[in-house]
C-alpha cells in the first residue's frame, strides 16, 4: 500500500513540476483536457450517453483499451471517433512519455544528491 501511495505522490509531483517548468507539457495537459471535455460533450449530445459513460468511452478510446461496451451508432459519431482516436492516442502517448521522463529525471536527481552527500 505504501508503494502505491508513493507512486501516486511521484505521479502528482511530476505533473505539478511539468506544469510549472515545461511549456510543452502545459500544452499537452491543456490539449488532453480539451480532447476529453470536447469528446465527452460530443458523445453525450450525439450518442445520448450519460456524461460518465461519454467520459469513460473517451478515456478508453484515448488509452487504446476499447472494451467494446460502448460503440458509436450514428454516422457522425463514427466519423468523430475516427478523428478523435488519431488525435487523442498520439497526445496520450506523448503525455505519458513526458510524465515518465519527468519521474525518471527526478529519481536520477535524488540518486545524484544521495551520492554527493555520502562523500
C-alpha positions as a printed NumPy array, in Angstrom:
array([[  0.   ,   0.   ,   0.   ],
       [  2.87 ,   2.335,   0.816],
       [  4.415,   1.854,  -2.633],
       [  1.039,   2.69 ,  -4.237],
       [  0.803,   5.93 ,  -2.28 ],
       [  4.432,   6.718,  -3.111],
       [  3.765,   6.161,  -6.818],
       [  0.709,   8.434,  -6.719],
       [  2.836,  11.072,  -4.99 ],
       [  5.568,  10.774,  -7.652],
       [  2.958,  10.976, -10.419],
       [  1.33 ,  14.087,  -8.923],
       [  4.739,  15.677,  -8.288],
       [  5.753,  15.062, -11.912],
       [  2.545,  16.677, -13.188],
       [  2.972,  19.735, -10.966],
       [  6.631,  20.049, -11.962],
       [  5.765,  19.662, -15.641],
       [  3.063,  22.319, -15.482],
       [  5.392,  24.719, -13.672],
       [  8.521,  24.227, -15.755],
       [  7.68 ,  22.818, -19.186],
       [  5.685,  24.763, -21.789],
       [  5.243,  21.675, -23.974],
       [  3.85 ,  19.769, -21.003],
       [  1.437,  22.623, -20.244],
       [  0.195,  22.481, -23.839],
       [ -0.182,  18.684, -23.661],
       [ -2.201,  18.957, -20.432],
       [ -4.417,  21.635, -21.932],
       [ -4.897,  19.72 , -25.187],
       [ -5.601,  16.459, -23.336],
       [ -8.261,  18.177, -21.215],
       [ -9.685,  19.869, -24.315],
       [ -9.966,  16.499, -26.071],
       [-11.587,  14.808, -23.077],
       [-14.069,  17.591, -22.371],
       [-14.916,  18.066, -26.045],
       [-15.396,  14.368, -26.736],
       [-17.428,  13.888, -23.556],
       [-19.765,  16.703, -24.575],
       [-19.961,  15.394, -28.137],
       [-20.84 ,  11.819, -27.177],
       [-23.359,  12.868, -24.556],
       [-25.137,  15.055, -27.126],
       [-24.769,  12.968, -30.29 ],
       [-24.928,   9.422, -28.94 ],
       [-27.203,  10.348, -25.989],
       [-24.924,   8.674, -23.453],
       [-24.64 ,   9.891, -19.883],
       [-21.735,  12.219, -19.097],
       [-19.912,   9.492, -17.173],
       [-20.402,   6.959, -20.   ],
       [-19.182,   9.542, -22.508],
       [-16.086,  10.312, -20.434],
       [-15.469,   6.603, -19.897],
       [-15.642,   5.911, -23.648],
       [-13.373,   8.891, -24.361],
       [-10.727,   7.709, -21.895],
       [-10.901,   4.078, -23.055],
       [-10.501,   5.176, -26.671],
       [ -7.643,   7.543, -25.788],
       [ -5.827,   4.813, -23.87 ],
       [ -6.499,   2.287, -26.696],
       [ -8.288,  -0.075, -24.299],
       [-11.548,  -0.291, -26.243],
       [-13.625,  -2.795, -24.274],
       [-16.436,  -2.534, -26.83 ],
       [-19.168,  -1.976, -24.259],
       [-19.968,   1.386, -25.868],
       [-19.963,   1.866, -29.627],
       [-20.982,   4.964, -31.584],
       [-24.147,   4.247, -33.562],
       [-24.551,   7.429, -35.596],
       [-22.505,   8.13 , -38.717],
       [-21.408,  11.446, -37.229],
       [-20.34 ,   9.662, -34.042],
       [-18.301,   7.142, -36.024],
       [-16.523,   9.828, -38.077],
       [-15.849,  11.858, -34.942],
       [-14.425,   8.782, -33.217],
       [-12.011,   8.147, -36.1  ],
       [-10.677,  11.705, -35.886],
       [-10.712,  11.661, -32.067],
       [ -8.751,   8.39 , -31.969],
       [ -5.972,   9.754, -34.189],
       [ -5.67 ,  12.953, -32.148],
       [ -6.114,  11.51 , -28.684],
       [ -3.969,   8.382, -28.926],
       [ -0.924,  10.345, -30.099],
       [ -1.475,  13.005, -27.459],
       [ -1.872,  10.382, -24.736],
       [  1.341,   8.596, -25.757],
       [  3.37 ,  11.825, -25.772],
       [  1.824,  12.927, -22.456],
       [  2.639,   9.569, -20.855],
       [  6.21 ,   9.653, -22.176],
       [  6.674,  13.164, -20.745],
       [  5.45 ,  12.078, -17.319],
       [  7.746,   9.053, -17.322],
       [ 10.677,  11.267, -18.299],
       [  9.899,  13.735, -15.505],
       [  9.649,  10.933, -12.933],
       [ 12.909,   9.343, -14.112],
       [ 14.717,  12.695, -14.097],
       [ 13.537,  13.304, -10.54 ],
       [ 14.745,   9.854,  -9.491],
       [ 18.133,  10.447, -11.124],
       [ 18.489,  13.768,  -9.331],
       [ 17.694,  12.167,  -5.984],
       [ 20.316,   9.45 ,  -6.565],
       [ 22.91 ,  12.042,  -7.533],
       [ 22.084,  14.07 ,  -4.426],
       [ 22.353,  10.988,  -2.193],
       [ 25.708,  10.026,  -3.733],
       [ 27.123,  13.539,  -3.427],
       [ 26.157,  13.827,   0.251],
       [ 27.773,  10.486,   1.11 ],
       [ 31.243,  11.564,   0.   ]])
